[in-house]
């Protein structure tokens, strides 16, 4: 079925608050959710839909790309673009009734992760015993005092979790920190949002992110109505002149970065460059969030919190070392800002459930925990080493301990075309487009994530398929 044969046409006339490509993507999502676009329906070619809607072909292509990345649509090289089949490959354990009531994008996530052995979009930790450990801890909750199940959370009820995290901190890396300097969040992303809400002020706050960086920073900035500017990098990290100019020109209040492992490039800011950036931040009163959710086997230098006692913030979570299902994150505030962040967290949700706090504290105290962390690290290292070996000779970047590698594509490959071609071979990746500002320069690269749900043999096969694409690019790359 081809959509051009139906009477359905996306309407973007009323979407004044969105860009045209976002409005078009939203309209297509609504069509899928409302049943006007059935699974398997083929969407019109880019130029045809552009003419009908009254936008440029580039706008349609970008909307299609966004929906393909979100698994609402699927694209095949030379075949066209289709609505994802949400009814196929329902995961074991999900009833048909539950699956039918899932959001289309969520159902598509389940489909791809279950159906494609090479699903390497987002890092996932392998289960090497942590799920059984958490299940045991949750069962032990029934023996806890009844008041744990009947009270609002507070700084008293979450202290055990904060203390358990505090015991893991490296004082040289993070700087002096007390248990009361730690504020809990519903994951690392929530910690970033809360810090932004604590430090950003005025009608038009401005902040800086790295040119290639975690897109959650930009999403959080949008929630806080902050203008975002990106700083280019050189071999040591953010370019000092560009950083200083942005700070002065836009009266920047906050810089968000990951000094140890940049997501997606795996690059680190050199210790000397961190000191220089910290000096500029101190001179202009710029707060710095140092996201350390991804960590190296051996740290390269201190965090910005250690370098900026009055302005540096340290953020991490167990999502990239244990599991993302345990929604807990940690923000270590500058000592003068801890109470302000506590007020923000209290205004959000009163704090984290005692059930989550008890689970985290108990898991971290379990005698098998060091072995689990070691096994997770070993599995990540095994897959990263496989990627490095199979893709040897191409421009690949990685960091010991980080569950992804960064592949800069050789000419004539473009990022979007390579992602599409990889998908036809059963390998699903994330394009560089997901990590840049909308108006930034085009970067032709992809992030290859380690997915612990994918066996090592399947990961090896996926790398061989990528190698085949790199070794034999088509003479003409489709737009």
N, C-alpha and C positions, 0 to 999 in steps of 0.2 A: 504494500500500500504506500503510495506517495502522497505527501500532504498537499501537493499542488492540485490534486484531484478533489480536494474537499473544500468546504466553504469556510474553514477556519483560517483566519489570518491574525497574526499577533498585533495587538493594539498598544502602541507605546506613546500615544498622544498625551496621556494624563500623567506620565511619569516625569514630572519636571525636576524632581530632586535627585534623579539618577542620571548618569551618563547614558548615551543612547545604547551602547552595547550592553550595559547592565540592565537597562529597561527592557531590551529585547530578550535577554537571557531570562529575566523575571517573567516575561509574558509566556515564553516557551515552557518554563517550569509550571506556570499556572495551567497551561494547556495539558501538560502531562498529568498533573495532579487532578485536574477536573475531568479527565477522560477524553478530551477532544483529540489528544494525540495518543494513540494506542501503542503498546509495546511492539517494536518491530517496524513502526511506520517510518518511511524515509522522508526526511526533510528536504525542502527544495534546495537546489544548488545555490551557492552563495550569491551569485549575480542575480538570479531570479528573485530570491527573497529580498535582496537589497532594492530592486526596482519596485516590488510590490509595497514595501514598507516605507520607501522614500529615504533610505540611508545609504551610506557608501558600502561597497563590498567588504572593505576592511572592518567596518562595524559588525557586519554579520559574521565574518570569519572569527572575530574576537569573541563574540557571544557564543558561537559554536564551540570554540576552544575552551572557554570557561565551563560550559556544560559538559564537555567531554572529560575535562579534568575532574569535575564533580560527579562523574559517572551517571549523569542524567541521560546523556547521549553517548553513542559509540560511533567511532569513525573507522572506516577501512580505506586504505590507500587505493584509489581508483574505483571504489564502490559507492561512496557517498556517506552521508551522516544519518543515523537512525536513532529512534527512541530505544533506550535500553530495555531489555526484556526483564521486568522485575519479578516475573513469576517463576523463572528458571532458577535452579540451583539453590533452593531454600536450604539454609544451613541445618544440620542435624540439631535436634533439640528445640527448633522453632516450629510451632504448629502453623498450619496454613492460615488459621484465623489471625494469629499474631502477625505473621508476615504480611498479610493483606492490609493490615492497619499501620504498617511502618511507612515513614515518609519515603518518597521515591528515591532521594539521594542516599538515605541510609540503607534502603533495600539494595540499591546498586552497589554500595560498599560491601555488603555481605555477599552479594553474588560474585563480585570479582575476587574477593579474598578467598572464597570457597572454591571457585571454578578455575582460577588461574594460578598455577604453581609458581609463576614468576611475578607475583604481585609485590613490587618493591617500591611502593609510593612513600610509605611512612615507616620509620623504624619501629619495630615491635620486639619486645624482649622474649627470648625463648623461655619456655616453662621448664625449669630444671629443679623444681621442687617448691617454688614459692607459692603456687596455687594451693598445694596440699597444706603447706604451713599456714597460710591465711585461713583456709577452711577449718583447720584445727583450732586456731585462735578464735574464730567466730563461734565455733561450738562451745568453747570455754566461756564465752560471754554469759551463758545461762547461769554460771555459778557466781557471777558478780552481784554485788548488792543491787537491790531493786531500784534505788534512787538514781543509778546510772541511766536508767531508762525513763526517768520521770523529771529530769532537770534540764533547764536551758544550759547551753555551753557557756563557758566563761574562761577567764585567764587562770582560774583555779583548776577547772576540769581539764584544760588542755596542757597543763604544766608538764605532765609525764611525757607527752609527745615532744614538747619543746626541749625537755631535758635529754631525751633519747637522741634527738637531732644534734643538740649542742655537743654531745659526746663524740660526734663524728667530725666536728669542725677542726680544720687546721688553722691554728692561730696565726701562723706566718702568712698563710694565703688570704685569710679573711680579715685579719686584724683582731685586736682584742674585742671579745664579745661575751656578754653575759646571757643567761637564759632569758632574762626579761627584754633583751634587745631583739629577740626572735618573735615574729608574728606569723601565725599560721594562716594559710589560704587554701582555697579549694583547687589546688594545683598551681604549677608555676605560672601559667597564663593569668590566673586570677590574682596572683601576687603582683604581677606587672601592672595590671589594671589598677589595683588598689594603691600602688606607689604613685602612679600617674595622678590619680585623684587626690593624693595627699600633697604632691609638690607643685602640680601645674596650677596656675592661677591667672586671672585676668580674662578679658573677653576673647582673646585670640592667642592662646599660648602656642609656642613653637618648640619643636624638638628635633633632634638629629638621630638618624639611624645610619648604619653602614650601607654602602651602595648595594651590596648583595647581603641580605640579612633575613632572619626569621620573620615571616609575614605576620606573625602574631603581634609584633610591635606596632605595625601599621594598623592592624585591626583594633588594638587597644587604644591607639591614638584617635581613631575615628570615634570610638565610644566617648572619649574625653573631649571631642571637638578641638583637637590640636592639629596644627599644621605641621607636616612632616617634611624634612629636608634630608637628602642623602649625601653622605660624604664619600668621595672616592678613596681608594686605598692604593698604597704602593707596596713594596716588598715587606715593609715592617708593620703596616697597619694603616689607620686613617692618616691621610695627608695632613700635616700640621697646618700649612698655610690655608688650605681649603676649610679645615675644621674651624680655625680661628676666625676666618672671614664669615662663615655661616653664623657663628656665635654672635659676632658684632652686628652683622647686617640684620639679623632677624630676632635679636634679643632672646636667644635660645635659653630655655629653662631646664632642659633635660636631654641627656644623651643615652640611648639604649644600645647596648652592644653585648658581645660575648667574647671576652678577651682571650680565653683559652681555646675554644673551638667555635669558630664562626659557622653557623648553620645558614647556608649549605656548603661553603667552600672548604671547610675544615681548617682554614688558616687561623693563625694566632696573631695577636698583636704582640710585638716584641716587648720584653720588659722595659727597655729604654723608651720605646714609643709610649707605653702606658704612663711612664713618669711624665713625659712631655705633655700628653693629653691632660693628665691630672693637673698639671700646673696651669694650663689654660682654663680648665674648668674651675679651679679654685679662684683664679683671678677674676672671673666673670660670674661666680656664684652659680655655676651649672651643676645640677645633680646628675649622677651617673648610675644607671642600673647595669650591673654586670650579671648577665644570665649565665649560670654555670650548670644548667641542666645536663648538658653534654660535657664530659670531663675526659681528660687525657690520663693515660696510665701514670705518667710523671708530669706534674705541673711545670710550666715554664716560668711562672712568675706570680707575684701577688695580684690579688683582685683589686679593682678600683676602690672597694671599700677599705682595704688596707692602706691604699695610697691617699684616700680622701676621707679622713675620719668624720668630717662634718657634712659631706655631700655624697659619699659613696654608699650604694645599696647592693646587697648580694642576694641573688635569687636562685633557688634550685628546687628540685623535687625528685622523688624516686621513680618517676615515670620512665626515665631512660636507663635505669639501673635495676629496677625490680618489676614494676608493672604500672601502667597508666590507669588501671582500674581502681587503685587505692588513691582517691582524690584528695591528696594532701600536698601542699607546697609550703615553702619556707622563705620568708623575707627577713634578712638580717639588716636592720635599720642602722643608720648612724645614731650614735648614742643620744644625740639631742632630738632625734626625730621619732624615737620609738613610740612615745605616747600618742603622737599625731597619727601614726599608722594604726595603732590600736583603736583609736576612735573611728578611723575609716573602716576597719574590719568589723567593728561592732555595728556600725551603721549598715554594713552590707547584709550580715546574717547572724549577728550576735556571736559568731564564731563557728568552729567545726564541731560536729557531733561527737559526743563522747565515744560513740561506737567506733568512729574512724580513728580518733586519737588513741583509744585503747588498742585497737588492732595494730596501728603503726608501732607504738611503744613495745608491744608484746613481740611483734615480728622482729624488731631490731634487737631485742634481748635474747632471741632464740639461739641456742648453741650452733644450729646448722646454718645460720645466716651468713657467716663468712664464706662457707663452702658454696652457698648459692650464688653469692656475688662473684666469686672466683669462676664458677661454671658459666655464668652469663658472660663475663668478660672473655673467657676462653672461646666461647661460641662466636661472639662478635669478631674476635681476632681471626678465627678460622675463615669466616666468610670474607672479611676484608682482605686477608692474604690471598684468597682465591681470586678475588676481583683484580688485585694487583698483578697476580701471575698471568691470568688469562688475557687481561687487557694491556699487557706490557707493550711499551712502545708508543702508547697514546698518552695524551696529557691528562694524567690522573692524579688527584690529590686526596690524601687521607691523613688521619691522625690516630695514633694508637689509643684505643678505647672508644673512639667515636663510631657509632653504628651506621655509618654511611660513607660513601666516597663521592667525589665530585669529578665528573668527566667533561672536559672541554672538548667540543666536537671539532674534528678536522673539516676543512672545506671539502666538498660543497654542502655538507650537512647543515641544516638549520634545526634549531631546537624542536620546534613544533613538528616538523616533518620526521625527525628522528624518533620522537615519542610515538607518533602514529605508526611508523614502520616497526618499531619495537613491539607495539601492541599487537600487530598482526602476527608476530612470532610467539605471542603469549607472555611477553615481558612488559609490565606496566611501570612506568617511571614518572618522575616529576620534573617538569621543564624549568629552566632558569627563570622563565617569566613569572613564576609564583613567588620569586624572592626579590623582585625589583619594584621600584616605584613605577606607576603607570606611564610616566613621561620620561623614564630613564632610557639610556642607550640599550640597544638590543644585545643580549648576551647569548651566545649559542653554546649551551652547556646543559647537562642534566645531572640530577642527584640520584644516585643508586643507593637505596636504603637496605639495610640488613633487616629482614623480617624473620623473627624467630619462629613463626608458624610455617615458614618455608624450609623444607629439609635442606641440608647442605648439598646433597646431590642435585636437587632441583635448582638451587642457587648456582651451582657450577654450570648446569645446563643453560641457565639464563645468561650467564656471562659468555658462554660460547656463542649463543645466538647474537648477543650484542657485538661480539668480536666479528662475527660474519657480516653484520651490517656495516661495521666500521671498515672492514677490509674491502668490501665491494659496494660502495655507494652507488646509487643509480646515476646515470649520466645526466638526468634532469630531475631536480628535486621539485615535487609538487608543492604549490603554494597552499 
